[in-house]
Structure formats: structure tokens, C-alpha cells
């Protein structure tokens, strides 16, 4: 789901690694974290323990 939103990250087992570019604006960070929050909310709703 992250990839389909243009958010590229690395994952391994239960870890999501986020490595933004060294030069990034605050607005870009906010936009990307909103994507991450959206996807994590969806996943959390589907996999409630």
C-alpha cells in the first residue's frame, strides 16, 4: 500500500525502515508521514489483535 502511494521504504519482518533524503522540506516530510499514517491506520484496522 505504501508503494502504491509513492512512499518507498525498506521492511524486514516486523520493522519498517524509513530513510528520507538528506535534503527534504518540512512540507515534504509532512506529506510522506501522512501517507505512512494512512496506511498504518488501514493495516491496524484489518489486523486487530
Secondary structure as UniProt FT lines:
FT   HELIX           3..5
FT   STRAND          10..12
FT   TURN            13..14
FT   STRAND          15..17
FT   HELIX           26..46
//
